[in-house]
Amino acid sequence: MQKLLVAALAFTGVAWAQAPAPATVAKLAETGDCRKAMPLVKAALVRTNDPALKKRLGLDGVQCAMSLKDADTAEELVHLLRKQFPHDPEVLYIAVHLFSDLSLRASEELAATAPGSYQMHELNAEAMEAQGKPEEAIGEFREVLKKEPDVHGIHYRIGRLLLSGPNRDPHKEEARREFEEELKIDPSSAASEYVLGELARQEQKTSVAMEHFTRATKLDGSFADAFIGLGRTLIEGSRAADALSPLQTAAKLQPDNPAPHLYLATAYRQLGRQEDASRESERQREASEKLRQAREHVRAQEAGIAEESK
């Protein structure tokens, strides 16, 4: 990246010795003189070793690039900022705004150039889903299937929406058919296998559930929830010894997830292995506490952002 920025300096035609000071470039950008500032920002980033000024220049450059509709430069600067200032709230904040703005512009272009496309219906469905309007979202997803019956993921998303409401029981069979249809289009859909397995488990159809969970784990070896589902079903089917392997895999994949430790503790108790059960119970307690602290941290950050925005 450093070499690219040096090359950019030569490209802009700014002589290194005669280039304005980085702080001057930042002031140009901050006073709204973006057309003058933008050709100088990359060079100024190379010239300064002051982290605070470097971040200020990068943030100013992103805002100027966005105002000039120079998406490529804005993205380049955001990537540079995220690399040099990982987890920085200001950098993350402006990255959110950049990509949100780019998303909005692309959606407007899609609506203007291809309003009847299946992609437009899919975008509308996602908007309805985000707004908490599942019925409208399902309607738009079905419009997608009318235009392109073999689009991957659409039947799955309809199925998930059918199961998302508080009154899900009347929709279980319809949802099940959607997941089965998804597997006809995309036999590699581990997510569909997983949900079919969970539906079968809830109905105490143990053998059917195990088949679906097993296929999900084979399709995606990193799918921790599928391993948990398989282990849980084996325990419920009085096969605690067989449950250990999938649950141990889930615990390795997600060591901070309390669920695999909970079910491992249950399996060990059923097998009379009290010491192992106690160890897993302690791991479950520790994982639950970490999860609680993480949630509190997120809530505190959200409260801080809301207070700052007042």
C-alpha positions as CSV (number, residue, x, y, z in Angstrom):
1,M,0.0,0.0,0.0
2,Q,2.9,2.4,0.8
3,K,4.3,1.9,-2.7
4,L,0.9,2.5,-4.2
5,L,0.5,5.7,-2.3
6,V,4.0,6.9,-3.4
7,A,3.1,6.1,-7.0
8,A,-0.1,8.0,-6.5
9,L,1.9,11.1,-5.5
10,A,3.8,10.9,-8.8
11,F,0.6,10.4,-10.7
12,T,-1.0,13.5,-9.3
13,G,2.0,15.6,-10.5
14,V,2.6,17.0,-7.0
15,A,6.3,17.5,-6.3
16,W,7.2,16.0,-2.9
17,A,9.2,19.0,-1.7
18,Q,6.5,21.4,-2.9
19,A,3.5,19.6,-1.7
20,P,1.4,21.3,1.0
21,A,1.9,20.1,4.6
22,P,-0.4,17.3,5.6
23,A,-2.2,19.5,8.2
24,T,-2.9,22.0,5.4
25,V,-4.4,19.3,3.2
26,A,-6.6,18.2,6.1
27,K,-7.8,21.8,6.6
28,L,-8.6,22.1,2.8
29,A,-10.8,19.0,3.1
30,E,-12.4,20.1,6.3
31,T,-13.4,23.5,4.9
32,G,-15.1,21.9,1.9
33,D,-12.5,22.5,-0.7
34,C,-12.5,18.8,-1.7
35,R,-11.5,19.3,-5.4
36,K,-8.3,20.8,-4.3
37,A,-7.8,18.5,-1.4
38,M,-8.4,15.1,-3.0
39,P,-5.4,15.1,-5.3
40,L,-3.2,15.8,-2.3
41,V,-4.7,13.4,0.3
42,K,-2.8,10.3,-0.7
43,A,0.5,12.1,-0.8
44,A,-0.1,13.7,2.6
45,L,-0.8,10.3,4.1
46,V,2.6,9.1,3.0
47,R,4.3,12.3,4.2
48,T,3.1,12.2,7.8
49,N,4.1,9.7,10.6
50,D,1.7,11.3,13.1
51,P,-1.0,8.6,13.7
52,A,-3.7,11.2,14.7
53,L,-3.0,13.3,11.6
54,K,-2.9,10.3,9.4
55,K,-6.3,9.1,10.7
56,R,-7.7,12.7,10.3
57,L,-6.5,12.9,6.7
58,G,-7.9,9.5,5.9
59,L,-11.3,10.3,7.4
60,D,-11.4,13.7,5.6
61,G,-10.4,12.0,2.4
62,V,-13.2,9.5,2.6
63,Q,-15.8,12.2,3.2
64,C,-14.4,14.3,0.3
65,A,-14.3,11.3,-2.0
66,M,-17.9,10.5,-1.1
67,S,-19.0,14.1,-1.8
68,L,-17.3,13.9,-5.2
69,K,-18.9,10.5,-5.9
70,D,-15.4,9.0,-6.2
71,A,-16.3,5.6,-4.8
72,D,-13.0,3.9,-5.7
73,T,-10.9,6.4,-3.8
74,A,-13.3,6.3,-0.8
75,E,-13.1,2.5,-0.6
76,E,-9.3,2.6,-1.0
77,L,-9.0,5.0,1.9
78,V,-11.4,3.1,4.1
79,H,-9.4,-0.1,3.5
80,L,-6.2,1.7,4.4
81,L,-7.7,3.2,7.5
82,R,-9.1,-0.2,8.7
83,K,-5.7,-1.7,8.2
84,Q,-3.8,1.0,10.1
85,F,-6.5,1.6,12.8
86,P,-8.3,-1.7,13.4
87,H,-11.4,-1.6,15.6
88,D,-11.2,2.2,15.7
89,P,-14.8,3.5,16.3
90,E,-14.4,6.5,14.0
91,V,-13.0,4.4,11.2
92,L,-15.8,1.8,11.6
93,Y,-18.4,4.5,11.7
94,I,-17.3,6.1,8.4
95,A,-17.0,2.7,6.8
96,V,-20.6,1.9,7.7
97,H,-21.7,5.2,6.1
98,L,-19.6,4.7,3.0
99,F,-20.9,1.2,2.3
100,S,-24.5,2.2,3.2
101,D,-24.2,5.1,0.7
102,L,-22.8,2.9,-2.0
103,S,-25.6,0.3,-1.4
104,L,-28.2,3.0,-1.6
105,R,-26.8,4.4,-4.9
106,A,-26.6,0.9,-6.4
107,S,-30.2,0.1,-5.4
108,E,-31.4,3.3,-7.0
109,E,-29.5,2.5,-10.2
110,L,-31.1,-1.0,-10.2
111,A,-34.6,0.4,-9.7
112,A,-34.0,2.9,-12.5
113,T,-32.4,0.4,-15.0
114,A,-34.1,-2.9,-14.2
115,P,-37.3,-2.3,-12.2
116,G,-38.9,-5.6,-13.2
117,S,-35.9,-7.8,-12.7
118,Y,-35.8,-10.7,-10.2
119,Q,-32.9,-8.9,-8.5
120,M,-35.2,-5.9,-7.8
121,H,-37.9,-8.2,-6.3
122,E,-35.2,-9.8,-4.2
123,L,-34.0,-6.4,-3.0
124,N,-37.6,-5.4,-2.2
125,A,-38.0,-8.6,-0.2
126,E,-34.9,-7.9,1.8
127,A,-36.2,-4.4,2.6
128,M,-39.5,-5.8,3.7
129,E,-37.8,-8.4,5.8
130,A,-35.7,-5.7,7.5
131,Q,-38.8,-3.7,8.2
132,G,-40.4,-6.6,10.0
133,K,-43.0,-7.3,7.2
134,P,-42.6,-11.0,6.6
135,E,-45.8,-11.5,4.5
136,E,-44.7,-8.7,2.1
137,A,-41.2,-10.1,2.0
138,I,-42.5,-13.6,1.2
139,G,-44.7,-12.1,-1.6
140,E,-41.6,-10.5,-3.2
141,F,-39.5,-13.7,-2.8
142,R,-42.3,-15.6,-4.6
143,E,-42.1,-13.0,-7.4
144,V,-38.4,-13.8,-7.7
145,L,-39.3,-17.5,-8.2
146,K,-41.9,-16.7,-10.8
147,K,-39.2,-15.0,-12.9
148,E,-36.3,-17.3,-12.0
149,P,-37.5,-20.6,-10.4
150,D,-34.0,-21.9,-9.8
151,V,-32.4,-19.1,-7.9
152,H,-30.5,-20.5,-4.9
153,G,-31.6,-19.5,-1.4
154,I,-35.0,-18.1,-2.1
155,H,-37.1,-21.2,-1.0
156,Y,-34.8,-21.3,2.1
157,R,-35.5,-17.7,3.0
158,I,-39.2,-18.1,2.5
159,G,-39.1,-21.1,4.8
160,R,-37.2,-19.1,7.5
161,L,-39.7,-16.3,7.2
162,L,-42.6,-18.7,7.7
163,L,-41.0,-19.9,10.9
164,S,-40.0,-16.4,12.1
165,G,-43.3,-15.3,13.6
166,P,-44.7,-16.0,17.1
167,N,-47.4,-18.2,15.6
168,R,-45.2,-20.5,13.6
169,D,-47.0,-23.9,14.1
170,P,-49.6,-23.4,11.3
171,H,-46.8,-22.7,8.9
172,K,-44.4,-25.6,9.7
173,E,-45.6,-27.9,6.9
174,E,-45.4,-25.1,4.3
175,A,-42.0,-24.1,5.6
176,R,-40.8,-27.8,5.4
177,R,-41.9,-27.9,1.8
178,E,-39.9,-24.8,1.1
179,F,-36.7,-26.3,2.6
180,E,-37.3,-29.5,0.6
181,E,-37.7,-27.4,-2.6
182,E,-34.5,-25.6,-1.8
183,L,-32.6,-28.9,-1.6
184,K,-34.0,-29.9,-5.0
185,I,-32.4,-26.7,-6.5
186,D,-29.4,-26.7,-4.3
187,P,-28.5,-30.1,-2.8
188,S,-25.5,-28.5,-1.0
189,S,-27.8,-26.3,1.2
190,A,-26.5,-27.4,4.7
191,A,-28.8,-24.7,6.2
192,S,-31.9,-26.3,4.7
193,E,-30.8,-29.7,6.0
194,Y,-30.2,-28.2,9.4
195,V,-33.7,-26.6,9.7
196,L,-35.4,-29.8,8.5
197,G,-33.4,-31.7,11.1
198,E,-34.5,-29.2,13.8
199,L,-38.2,-29.5,12.7
200,A,-38.0,-33.3,12.9
201,R,-36.3,-33.2,16.3
202,Q,-39.0,-30.9,17.7
203,E,-41.6,-33.5,16.5
204,Q,-39.5,-36.3,18.1
205,K,-38.8,-37.9,14.8
206,T,-35.3,-38.8,16.0
207,S,-34.1,-40.9,13.1
208,V,-35.3,-38.3,10.5
209,A,-33.6,-35.5,12.5
210,M,-30.3,-37.4,12.7
211,E,-30.3,-38.0,8.9
212,H,-30.8,-34.3,8.2
213,F,-28.3,-33.1,10.8
214,T,-25.7,-35.7,9.6
215,R,-26.1,-34.5,6.0
216,A,-25.7,-30.9,7.2
217,T,-22.4,-31.7,9.0
218,K,-21.1,-33.5,5.9
219,L,-22.0,-30.6,3.6
220,D,-20.4,-28.0,5.9
221,G,-17.8,-29.2,8.4
222,S,-17.7,-25.8,10.1
223,F,-21.5,-25.7,10.8
224,A,-21.3,-25.8,14.6
225,D,-25.1,-25.7,15.1
226,A,-25.6,-28.8,12.9
227,F,-23.1,-30.7,15.1
228,I,-25.0,-29.4,18.2
229,G,-28.3,-30.5,16.7
230,L,-26.9,-33.9,15.9
231,G,-25.5,-34.4,19.4
232,R,-28.6,-33.2,21.1
233,T,-30.8,-35.5,19.0
234,L,-28.5,-38.5,19.9
235,I,-28.8,-37.7,23.6
236,E,-32.6,-37.5,23.2
237,G,-32.5,-40.8,21.4
238,S,-30.6,-42.4,24.4
239,R,-27.3,-42.5,22.5
240,A,-25.2,-40.4,24.7
241,A,-21.9,-42.2,23.8
242,D,-22.5,-41.4,20.1
243,A,-23.3,-37.8,20.9
244,L,-19.9,-37.1,22.3
245,S,-18.1,-36.8,19.0
246,P,-20.3,-34.3,17.2
247,L,-20.6,-32.2,20.4
248,Q,-16.8,-32.2,20.9
249,T,-16.5,-31.0,17.3
250,A,-19.0,-28.2,18.0
251,A,-17.1,-27.2,21.1
252,K,-13.8,-27.0,19.1
253,L,-15.5,-24.9,16.4
254,Q,-17.2,-22.6,18.9
255,P,-15.4,-22.9,22.3
256,D,-17.2,-19.8,23.6
257,N,-20.6,-21.1,22.8
258,P,-22.3,-22.4,26.0
259,A,-24.6,-24.9,24.1
260,P,-22.1,-27.7,23.2
261,H,-20.7,-27.7,26.7
262,L,-24.2,-27.9,28.1
263,Y,-25.0,-31.0,26.0
264,L,-21.6,-32.5,26.6
265,A,-22.2,-32.2,30.4
266,T,-25.6,-33.9,29.9
267,A,-24.1,-36.7,27.9
268,Y,-21.3,-37.3,30.4
269,R,-23.8,-37.5,33.2
270,Q,-25.9,-40.1,31.4
271,L,-22.7,-42.1,30.9
272,G,-21.8,-41.8,34.6
273,R,-18.7,-39.7,33.9
274,Q,-19.2,-37.1,36.6
275,E,-15.8,-35.5,36.5
276,D,-16.1,-34.9,32.8
277,A,-19.7,-33.6,33.3
278,S,-18.5,-31.1,36.0
279,R,-15.7,-29.9,33.7
280,E,-18.1,-29.2,30.9
281,S,-20.6,-27.5,33.2
282,E,-17.9,-25.2,34.4
283,R,-17.0,-24.4,30.7
284,Q,-20.6,-23.8,30.0
285,R,-20.7,-21.3,33.0
286,E,-17.6,-19.5,31.8
287,A,-18.9,-19.3,28.2
288,S,-22.3,-18.0,29.4
289,E,-20.5,-15.3,31.5
290,K,-18.4,-14.2,28.5
291,L,-21.5,-14.0,26.4
292,R,-23.3,-12.0,29.0
293,Q,-20.4,-9.5,29.3
294,A,-20.2,-9.2,25.5
295,R,-23.9,-8.4,25.3
296,E,-23.5,-5.8,28.1
297,H,-20.6,-4.3,26.3
298,V,-22.6,-4.0,23.0
299,R,-25.5,-2.4,24.9
300,A,-23.2,0.1,26.6
301,Q,-21.7,1.0,23.2
302,E,-25.1,1.4,21.6
303,A,-26.2,3.6,24.6
304,G,-23.1,5.7,24.2
305,I,-23.6,6.2,20.5
306,A,-27.3,7.2,21.1
307,E,-26.2,9.7,23.7
308,E,-23.6,11.2,21.5
309,S,-26.1,11.6,18.6
310,K,-28.5,13.7,20.8
